[in-house]
Amino acid sequence: MTLRTLTNLDDLDAALARASTHPILIFKHSATCGVSAQAHEEIATLVGDAAWLIDVYVVSVQMGRGVSNEIARRLGLRHASPQVLLVQDGVVRWHASHFHVTAQEIRAAVQGDASGASAPTTSDRSWRHVLGAWVSARGLVVGLLVLLSDALG
């Protein structure tokens, strides 16, 4: 399988039409977020698996703000990024965001072993969580240093 990009409402309509007969995943992704980059790697792991047979649609929240907002409106979910939605028969069967967007949790949801996402807890913290937070914080610090350097000339 490959990632299919949702760039407009026609693409979204086609994806949701597909979901009326087959389960699909919709992945909302932010190109400027370390946690989202990590989630994107998890999605790529799924798509790269020869046994993975579910269509995966991705929307960039920066480039496709209207599509992202429409997904939230039509499916009745609050927007988050990163966020993954398992949609079947026009209904969100499962969803997760942030550190819960993992190949393992998505596979469990598809297999019916997950009843829904929950907020991360202390016991959920792993090297992935720490790394994601570090990458996000590092990006902010580097950006501030560049601004400061430019200001001081």
N, CA and C atoms as an extended XYZ file, in Angstrom:
459
Properties=species:S:1:pos:R:3:atomname:S:1:resname:S:1:resid:I:1 pbc="F F F"
N         0.835       -1.192        0.000 N   MET     1
C         0.000        0.000        0.000 CA  MET     1
C         0.875        1.250        0.000 C   MET     1
N         0.280        2.336       -0.408 N   THR     2
C         0.968        3.621       -0.380 CA  THR     2
C         0.105        4.623        0.364 C   THR     2
N         0.720        5.719        0.755 N   LEU     3
C        -0.026        6.819        1.354 CA  LEU     3
C        -0.691        7.603        0.230 C   LEU     3
N        -1.961        7.866        0.388 N   ARG     4
C        -2.697        8.678       -0.580 CA  ARG     4
C        -2.950       10.026        0.071 C   ARG     4
N        -2.616       11.083       -0.634 N   THR     5
C        -2.728       12.420       -0.072 CA  THR     5
C        -4.111       13.003       -0.311 C   THR     5
N        -4.690       13.560        0.740 N   LEU     6
C        -5.961       14.276        0.637 CA  LEU     6
C        -5.634       15.757        0.505 C   LEU     6
N        -5.848       16.311       -0.688 N   THR     7
C        -5.494       17.708       -0.910 CA  THR     7
C        -6.709       18.613       -1.056 C   THR     7
N        -7.878       18.016       -1.285 N   ASN     8
C        -9.085       18.826       -1.464 CA  ASN     8
C       -10.302       18.021       -1.013 C   ASN     8
N       -11.462       18.665       -1.024 N   LEU     9
C       -12.681       18.008       -0.533 CA  LEU     9
C       -13.139       16.867       -1.441 C   LEU     9
N       -12.821       16.940       -2.730 N   ASP    10
C       -13.136       15.815       -3.619 CA  ASP    10
C       -12.359       14.572       -3.212 C   ASP    10
N       -11.087       14.750       -2.849 N   ASP    11
C       -10.282       13.624       -2.358 CA  ASP    11
C       -10.887       13.050       -1.087 C   ASP    11
N       -11.333       13.923       -0.195 N   LEU    12
C       -11.958       13.469        1.050 CA  LEU    12
C       -13.243       12.710        0.759 C   LEU    12
N       -14.059       13.230       -0.158 N   ASP    13
C       -15.299       12.540       -0.528 CA  ASP    13
C       -14.996       11.135       -1.046 C   ASP    13
N       -13.976       11.005       -1.895 N   ALA    14
C       -13.609        9.698       -2.455 CA  ALA    14
C       -13.132        8.749       -1.358 C   ALA    14
N       -12.343        9.257       -0.411 N   ALA    15
C       -11.849        8.425        0.689 CA  ALA    15
C       -13.010        7.938        1.555 C   ALA    15
N       -13.934        8.837        1.876 N   LEU    16
C       -15.078        8.445        2.712 CA  LEU    16
C       -16.018        7.509        1.960 C   LEU    16
N       -16.105        7.647        0.644 N   ALA    17
C       -16.897        6.699       -0.152 CA  ALA    17
C       -16.263        5.311       -0.073 C   ALA    17
N       -14.947        5.260       -0.139 N   ARG    18
C       -14.228        3.990        0.002 CA  ARG    18
C       -14.503        3.385        1.372 C   ARG    18
N       -14.603        4.235        2.391 N   ALA    19
C       -14.839        3.759        3.760 CA  ALA    19
C       -16.228        3.166        3.929 C   ALA    19
N       -17.115        3.384        2.967 N   SER    20
C       -18.451        2.780        3.079 CA  SER    20
C       -18.412        1.283        2.779 C   SER    20
N       -17.336        0.823        2.127 N   THR    21
C       -17.225       -0.606        1.799 CA  THR    21
C       -15.982       -1.268        2.369 C   THR    21
N       -14.991       -0.471        2.751 N   HIS    22
C       -13.729       -0.989        3.277 CA  HIS    22
C       -13.241       -0.070        4.400 C   HIS    22
N       -12.574       -0.623        5.398 N   PRO    23
C       -11.994        0.260        6.412 CA  PRO    23
C       -10.852        1.061        5.799 C   PRO    23
N       -10.693        2.300        6.253 N   ILE    24
C        -9.578        3.153        5.822 CA  ILE    24
C        -8.974        3.813        7.055 C   ILE    24
N        -7.744        4.293        6.897 N   LEU    25
C        -7.112        5.116        7.919 CA  LEU    25
C        -6.926        6.509        7.351 C   LEU    25
N        -7.233        7.507        8.149 N   ILE    26
C        -6.924        8.891        7.805 CA  ILE    26
C        -5.901        9.365        8.827 C   ILE    26
N        -4.798        9.892        8.315 N   PHE    27
C        -3.710       10.369        9.171 CA  PHE    27
C        -3.533       11.859        8.952 C   PHE    27
N        -3.735       12.642       10.021 N   LYS    28
C        -3.507       14.088        9.992 CA  LYS    28
C        -2.090       14.337       10.503 C   LYS    28
N        -1.331       15.053        9.681 N   HIS    29
C         0.101       15.194        9.923 CA  HIS    29
C         0.525       16.654        9.878 C   HIS    29
N         1.392       17.037       10.791 N   SER    30
C         1.991       18.376       10.797 CA  SER    30
C         3.464       18.260       10.437 C   SER    30
N         3.865       18.960        9.395 N   ALA    31
C         5.250       18.901        8.935 CA  ALA    31
C         6.210       19.634        9.864 C   ALA    31
N         5.692       20.380       10.829 N   THR    32
C         6.565       21.170       11.700 CA  THR    32
C         6.627       20.640       13.133 C   THR    32
N         6.097       19.458       13.357 N   CYS    33
C         6.009       18.901       14.717 CA  CYS    33
C         6.834       17.622       14.825 C   CYS    33
N         7.707       17.565       15.819 N   GLY    34
C         8.519       16.376       16.040 CA  GLY    34
C         7.700       15.146       16.371 C   GLY    34
N         6.652       15.313       17.153 N   VAL    35
C         5.787       14.188       17.508 CA  VAL    35
C         5.091       13.667       16.250 C   VAL    35
N         4.672       14.577       15.389 N   SER    36
C         4.015       14.181       14.147 CA  SER    36
C         4.992       13.464       13.210 C   SER    36
N         6.240       13.901       13.189 N   ALA    37
C         7.253       13.222       12.376 CA  ALA    37
C         7.438       11.788       12.848 C   ALA    37
N         7.424       11.610       14.143 N   GLN    38
C         7.542       10.277       14.719 CA  GLN    38
C         6.316        9.430       14.351 C   GLN    38
N         5.131       10.012       14.419 N   ALA    39
C         3.906        9.306       14.037 CA  ALA    39
C         3.934        8.943       12.555 C   ALA    39
N         4.481        9.840       11.732 N   HIS    40
C         4.590        9.573       10.296 CA  HIS    40
C         5.457        8.343       10.049 C   HIS    40
N         6.523        8.188       10.824 N   GLU    41
C         7.370        6.992       10.708 CA  GLU    41
C         6.582        5.726       11.059 C   GLU    41
N         5.727        5.825       12.068 N   GLU    42
C         4.895        4.676       12.447 CA  GLU    42
C         3.932        4.309       11.309 C   GLU    42
N         3.339        5.322       10.684 N   ILE    43
C         2.434        5.082        9.558 CA  ILE    43
C         3.209        4.472        8.399 C   ILE    43
N         4.403        4.978        8.123 N   ALA    44
C         5.232        4.438        7.047 CA  ALA    44
C         5.571        2.973        7.305 C   ALA    44
N         5.768        2.612        8.570 N   THR    45
C         6.025        1.216        8.922 CA  THR    45
C         4.837        0.344        8.524 C   THR    45
N         3.636        0.813        8.823 N   LEU    46
C         2.439        0.052        8.438 CA  LEU    46
C         2.338       -0.102        6.930 C   LEU    46
N         2.448        1.016        6.228 N   VAL    47
C         2.278        1.020        4.781 CA  VAL    47
C         3.347        0.165        4.104 C   VAL    47
N         4.539        0.127        4.686 N   GLY    48
C         5.623       -0.668        4.120 CA  GLY    48
C         5.496       -2.161        4.366 C   GLY    48
N         4.582       -2.559        5.223 N   ASP    49
C         4.368       -3.972        5.539 CA  ASP    49
C         3.528       -4.615        4.437 C   ASP    49
N         4.058       -5.646        3.796 N   ALA    50
C         3.356       -6.310        2.693 CA  ALA    50
C         2.006       -6.884        3.131 C   ALA    50
N         1.850       -7.176        4.415 N   ALA    51
C         0.592       -7.735        4.918 CA  ALA    51
C        -0.466       -6.653        5.176 C   ALA    51
N        -0.085       -5.389        5.127 N   TRP    52
C        -1.014       -4.284        5.400 CA  TRP    52
C        -1.886       -4.054        4.174 C   TRP    52
N        -3.206       -4.175        4.333 N   LEU    53
C        -4.113       -4.089        3.188 CA  LEU    53
C        -5.115       -2.944        3.270 C   LEU    53
N        -4.975       -2.087        4.255 N   ILE    54
C        -5.936       -0.993        4.442 CA  ILE    54
C        -5.399        0.281        3.802 C   ILE    54
N        -6.260        0.962        3.041 N   ASP    55
C        -5.874        2.229        2.428 CA  ASP    55
C        -5.594        3.270        3.515 C   ASP    55
N        -4.502        4.017        3.342 N   VAL    56
C        -4.116        5.054        4.282 CA  VAL    56
C        -4.094        6.390        3.539 C   VAL    56
N        -4.836        7.345        4.064 N   TYR    57
C        -4.921        8.685        3.484 CA  TYR    57
C        -4.277        9.654        4.457 C   TYR    57
N        -3.473       10.564        3.931 N   VAL    58
C        -2.774       11.526        4.773 CA  VAL    58
C        -3.157       12.939        4.346 C   VAL    58
N        -3.339       13.796        5.345 N   VAL    59
C        -3.592       15.213        5.084 CA  VAL    59
C        -2.599       16.029        5.902 C   VAL    59
N        -1.921       16.935        5.224 N   SER    60
C        -1.026       17.867        5.893 CA  SER    60
C        -1.884       18.978        6.479 C   SER    60
N        -1.773       19.182        7.785 N   VAL    61
C        -2.611       20.206        8.405 CA  VAL    61
C        -2.212       21.612        7.970 C   VAL    61
N        -0.970       21.789        7.540 N   GLN    62
C        -0.561       23.107        7.048 CA  GLN    62
C        -1.079       23.351        5.626 C   GLN    62
N        -0.906       22.379        4.759 N   MET    63
C        -1.262       22.548        3.346 CA  MET    63
C        -2.748       22.283        3.082 C   MET    63
N        -3.373       21.520        3.941 N   GLY    64
C        -4.770       21.149        3.728 CA  GLY    64
C        -5.647       21.492        4.918 C   GLY    64
N        -5.532       22.719        5.402 N   ARG    65
C        -6.280       23.138        6.595 CA  ARG    65
C        -7.784       22.921        6.409 C   ARG    65
N        -8.312       23.279        5.230 N   GLY    66
C        -9.741       23.113        4.973 CA  GLY    66
C       -10.164       21.648        5.006 C   GLY    66
N        -9.341       20.782        4.439 N   VAL    67
C        -9.635       19.344        4.444 CA  VAL    67
C        -9.582       18.818        5.875 C   VAL    67
N        -8.566       19.224        6.620 N   SER    68
C        -8.422       18.791        8.010 CA  SER    68
C        -9.630       19.223        8.844 C   SER    68
N       -10.043       20.463        8.688 N   ASN    69
C       -11.215       20.958        9.425 CA  ASN    69
C       -12.482       20.215        9.019 C   ASN    69
N       -12.605       19.905        7.741 N   GLU    70
C       -13.789       19.192        7.255 CA  GLU    70
C       -13.842       17.760        7.796 C   GLU    70
N       -12.691       17.133        7.930 N   ILE    71
C       -12.635       15.796        8.532 CA  ILE    71
C       -13.188       15.858        9.954 C   ILE    71
N       -12.730       16.833       10.725 N   ALA    72
C       -13.204       16.988       12.105 CA  ALA    72
C       -14.712       17.232       12.127 C   ALA    72
N       -15.189       18.084       11.229 N   ARG    73
C       -16.616       18.412       11.194 CA  ARG    73
C       -17.461       17.200       10.799 C   ARG    73
N       -17.111       16.564        9.707 N   ARG    74
C       -17.919       15.439        9.197 CA  ARG    74
C       -17.899       14.228       10.120 C   ARG    74
N       -16.757       13.975       10.720 N   LEU    75
C       -16.640       12.764       11.535 CA  LEU    75
C       -16.871       13.020       13.013 C   LEU    75
N       -17.094       14.285       13.370 N   GLY    76
C       -17.482       14.616       14.735 CA  GLY    76
C       -16.385       14.463       15.766 C   GLY    76
N       -15.151       14.688       15.348 N   LEU    77
C       -14.031       14.593       16.274 CA  LEU    77
C       -13.321       15.927       16.390 C   LEU    77
N       -12.821       16.197       17.564 N   ARG    78
C       -11.993       17.394       17.758 CA  ARG    78
C       -10.671       17.192       17.026 C   ARG    78
N       -10.194       18.236       16.379 N   HIS    79
C        -8.934       18.171       15.643 CA  HIS    79
C        -7.757       17.966       16.579 C   HIS    79
N        -6.826       17.142       16.136 N   ALA    80
C        -5.540       16.976       16.807 CA  ALA    80
C        -4.511       16.677       15.722 C   ALA    80
N        -3.266       16.877       16.045 N   SER    81
C        -2.203       16.541       15.102 CA  SER    81
C        -0.949       16.207       15.905 C   SER    81
N        -0.399       15.036       15.648 N   PRO    82
C        -0.862       14.029       14.707 CA  PRO    82
C        -2.113       13.329       15.224 C   PRO    82
N        -2.876       12.813       14.275 N   GLN    83
C        -4.112       12.109       14.624 CA  GLN    83
C        -4.362       11.044       13.560 C   GLN    83
N        -4.805        9.886       13.994 N   VAL    84
C        -5.157        8.822       13.061 CA  VAL    84
C        -6.579        8.374       13.366 C   VAL    84
N        -7.348        8.144       12.299 N   LEU    85
C        -8.749        7.738       12.422 CA  LEU    85
C        -8.956        6.451       11.632 C   LEU    85
N        -9.550        5.465       12.246 N   LEU    86
C        -9.971        4.254       11.546 CA  LEU    86
C       -11.449        4.436       11.232 C   LEU    86
N       -11.764        4.528        9.948 N   VAL    87
C       -13.125        4.836        9.516 CA  VAL    87
C       -13.677        3.648        8.734 C   VAL    87
N       -14.890        3.250        9.083 N   GLN    88
C       -15.570        2.175        8.366 CA  GLN    88
C       -17.067        2.435        8.440 C   GLN    88
N       -17.731        2.227        7.315 N   ASP    89
C       -19.178        2.460        7.219 CA  ASP    89
C       -19.541        3.892        7.615 C   ASP    89
N       -18.670        4.845        7.293 N   GLY    90
C       -18.934        6.249        7.570 CA  GLY    90
C       -18.792        6.651        9.022 C   GLY    90
N       -18.278        5.752        9.849 N   VAL    91
C       -18.167        6.006       11.287 CA  VAL    91
C       -16.711        5.814       11.724 C   VAL    91
N       -16.258        6.679       12.620 N   VAL    92
C       -14.928        6.502       13.202 CA  VAL    92
C       -15.025        5.353       14.195 C   VAL    92
N       -14.345        4.260       13.900 N   ARG    93
C       -14.361        3.076       14.775 CA  ARG    93
C       -13.318        3.173       15.883 C   ARG    93
N       -12.271        3.953       15.614 N   TRP    94
C       -11.181        4.123       16.588 CA  TRP    94
C       -10.386        5.334       16.161 C   TRP    94
N        -9.788        6.019       17.115 N   HIS    95
C        -8.909        7.142       16.797 CA  HIS    95
C        -7.864        7.284       17.890 C   HIS    95
N        -6.762        7.905       17.510 N   ALA    96
C        -5.688        8.160       18.469 CA  ALA    96
C        -4.950        9.417       18.029 C   ALA    96
N        -4.274       10.029       18.976 N   SER    97
C        -3.481       11.205       18.639 CA  SER    97
C        -2.172       11.191       19.426 C   SER    97
N        -1.294       12.045       18.977 N   HIS    98
C        -0.003       12.281       19.591 CA  HIS    98
C         0.778       10.984       19.781 C   HIS    98
N         1.165       10.647       20.999 N   PHE    99
C         2.039        9.501       21.225 CA  PHE    99
C         1.331        8.155       21.060 C   PHE    99
N         0.035        8.163       20.854 N   HIS   100
C        -0.706        6.916       20.643 CA  HIS   100
C        -0.790        6.540       19.175 C   HIS   100
N        -0.214        7.344       18.297 N   VAL   101
C        -0.175        6.995       16.882 CA  VAL   101
C         1.040        6.102       16.672 C   VAL   101
N         0.844        4.813       16.949 N   THR   102
C         1.914        3.829       16.783 CA  THR   102
C         1.395        2.683       15.925 C   THR   102
N         2.314        2.049       15.229 N   ALA   103
C         1.940        0.903       14.395 CA  ALA   103
C         1.256       -0.167       15.246 C   ALA   103
N         1.772       -0.401       16.435 N   GLN   104
C         1.216       -1.427       17.324 CA  GLN   104
C        -0.235       -1.104       17.699 C   GLN   104
N        -0.506        0.132       18.102 N   GLU   105
C        -1.870        0.487       18.504 CA  GLU   105
C        -2.824        0.481       17.314 C   GLU   105
N        -2.342        0.892       16.156 N   ILE   106
C        -3.194        0.888       14.963 CA  ILE   106
C        -3.532       -0.542       14.561 C   ILE   106
N        -2.535       -1.420       14.565 N   ARG   107
C        -2.799       -2.834       14.239 CA  ARG   107
C        -3.819       -3.435       15.214 C   ARG   107
N        -3.665       -3.132       16.496 N   ALA   108
C        -4.608       -3.650       17.497 CA  ALA   108
C        -6.023       -3.149       17.217 C   ALA   108
N        -6.146       -1.875       16.841 N   ALA   109
C        -7.465       -1.311       16.543 CA  ALA   109
C        -8.084       -1.988       15.325 C   ALA   109
N        -7.283       -2.203       14.304 N   VAL   110
C        -7.780       -2.852       13.081 CA  VAL   110
C        -8.224       -4.276       13.382 C   VAL   110
N        -7.507       -4.944       14.256 N   GLN   111
C        -7.843       -6.317       14.614 CA  GLN   111
C        -8.959       -6.395       15.646 C   GLN   111
N        -9.432       -5.232       16.094 N   GLY   112
C       -10.527       -5.204       17.045 CA  GLY   112
C       -10.115       -5.373       18.481 C   GLY   112
N        -8.826       -5.208       18.773 N   ASP   113
C        -8.319       -5.383       20.129 CA  ASP   113
C        -8.258       -4.084       20.911 C   ASP   113
N        -8.701       -2.973       20.297 N   ALA   114
C        -8.632       -1.678       20.979 CA  ALA   114
C       -10.020       -1.063       21.017 C   ALA   114
N       -10.376       -0.507       22.139 N   SER   115
C       -11.703        0.092       22.270 CA  SER   115
C       -11.679        1.596       22.084 C   SER   115
N       -10.523        2.177       21.915 N   GLY   116
C       -10.422        3.620       21.739 CA  GLY   116
C        -9.128        4.126       22.331 C   GLY   116
N        -8.811        5.339       22.017 N   ALA   117
C        -7.559        5.921       22.490 CA  ALA   117
C        -7.773        6.604       23.832 C   ALA   117
N        -6.718        6.698       24.553 N   SER   118
C        -6.756        7.426       25.815 CA  SER   118
C        -5.550        8.337       25.870 C   SER   118
N        -5.583        9.238       26.805 N   ALA   119
C        -4.457       10.149       26.957 CA  ALA   119
C        -3.249        9.372       27.452 C   ALA   119
N        -2.050        9.797       27.059 N   PRO   120
C        -0.858        9.121       27.554 CA  PRO   120
C        -0.769        9.200       29.074 C   PRO   120
N        -0.295        8.163       29.685 N   THR   121
C        -0.086        8.146       31.128 CA  THR   121
C         1.402        8.006       31.394 C   THR   121
N         1.775        8.136       32.643 N   THR   122
C         3.180        8.007       32.988 CA  THR   122
C         3.715        6.648       32.578 C   THR   122
N         2.904        5.596       32.703 N   SER   123
C         3.375        4.264       32.340 CA  SER   123
C         3.549        4.115       30.834 C   SER   123
N         2.924        4.993       30.037 N   ASP   124
C         3.081        4.957       28.590 CA  ASP   124
C         4.381        5.599       28.130 C   ASP   124
N         5.032        6.339       29.006 N   ARG   125
C         6.236        7.065       28.618 CA  ARG   125
C         7.344        6.075       28.250 C   ARG   125
N         7.911        6.262       27.082 N   SER   126
C         9.016        5.424       26.644 CA  SER   126
C        10.046        6.322       26.004 C   SER   126
N        11.090        5.730       25.475 N   TRP   127
C        12.110        6.535       24.807 CA  TRP   127
C        11.501        7.335       23.673 C   TRP   127
N        10.437        6.799       23.016 N   ARG   128
C         9.789        7.516       21.917 CA  ARG   128
C         9.168        8.812       22.402 C   ARG   128
N         8.529        8.758       23.560 N   HIS   129
C         7.910        9.956       24.119 CA  HIS   129
C         8.962       11.007       24.472 C   HIS   129
N        10.009       10.548       25.103 N   VAL   130
C        11.077       11.461       25.500 CA  VAL   130
C        11.732       12.062       24.260 C   VAL   130
N        12.008       11.219       23.264 N   LEU   131
C        12.638       11.697       22.039 CA  LEU   131
C        11.747       12.705       21.315 C   LEU   131
N        10.465       12.408       21.214 N   GLY   132
C         9.546       13.332       20.548 CA  GLY   132
C         9.508       14.686       21.222 C   GLY   132
N         9.449       14.693       22.538 N   ALA   133
C         9.439       15.953       23.279 CA  ALA   133
C        10.761       16.682       23.110 C   ALA   133
N        11.869       15.932       23.127 N   TRP   134
C        13.175       16.547       22.956 CA  TRP   134
C        13.310       17.180       21.575 C   TRP   134
N        12.861       16.469       20.528 N   VAL   135
C        12.943       16.997       19.165 CA  VAL   135
C        12.127       18.279       19.056 C   VAL   135
N        10.921       18.294       19.605 N   SER   136
C        10.090       19.493       19.558 CA  SER   136
C        10.754       20.655       20.301 C   SER   136
N        11.271       20.396       21.500 N   ALA   137
C        11.920       21.438       22.290 CA  ALA   137
C        13.197       21.916       21.613 C   ALA   137
N        13.959       20.994       21.042 N   ARG   138
C        15.205       21.349       20.359 CA  ARG   138
C        14.910       22.271       19.178 C   ARG   138
N        13.864       21.961       18.411 N   GLY   139
C        13.490       22.804       17.279 CA  GLY   139
C        13.149       24.212       17.719 C   GLY   139
N        12.449       24.334       18.832 N   LEU   140
C        12.087       25.646       19.366 CA  LEU   140
C        13.329       26.415       19.801 C   LEU   140
N        14.221       25.747       20.502 N   VAL   141
C        15.447       26.398       20.975 CA  VAL   141
C        16.306       26.844       19.796 C   VAL   141
N        16.464       25.987       18.798 N   VAL   142
C        17.265       26.353       17.622 CA  VAL   142
C        16.647       27.556       16.925 C   VAL   142
N        15.332       27.568       16.773 N   GLY   143
C        14.653       28.701       16.152 CA  GLY   143
C        14.883       29.986       16.923 C   GLY   143
N        14.795       29.919       18.231 N   LEU   144
C        15.032       31.109       19.062 CA  LEU   144
C        16.475       31.584       18.962 C   LEU   144
N        17.423       30.656       18.922 N   LEU   145
C        18.828       31.033       18.783 CA  LEU   145
C        19.089       31.712       17.443 C   LEU   145
N        18.471       31.225       16.389 N   VAL   146
C        18.625       31.854       15.071 CA  VAL   146
C        18.066       33.273       15.101 C   VAL   146
N        16.894       33.459       15.689 N   LEU   147
C        16.307       34.790       15.794 CA  LEU   147
C        17.207       35.715       16.611 C   LEU   147
N        17.714       35.222       17.725 N   LEU   148
C        18.586       36.015       18.573 CA  LEU   148
C        19.868       36.389       17.825 C   LEU   148
N        20.437       35.438       17.123 N   SER   149
C        21.654       35.686       16.350 CA  SER   149
C        21.422       36.747       15.290 C   SER   149
N        20.275       36.655       14.592 N   ASP   150
C        19.948       37.660       13.572 CA  ASP   150
C        19.764       39.034       14.211 C   ASP   150
N        19.119       39.063       15.373 N   ALA   151
C        18.849       40.345       16.052 CA  ALA   151
C        20.134       41.014       16.512 C   ALA   151
N        21.102       40.196       16.951 N   LEU   152
C        22.371       40.743       17.444 CA  LEU   152
C        23.339       41.032       16.314 C   LEU   152
N        23.028       40.485       15.127 N   GLY   153
C        23.769       40.771       13.918 CA  GLY   153
C        25.170       40.374       13.930 C   GLY   153
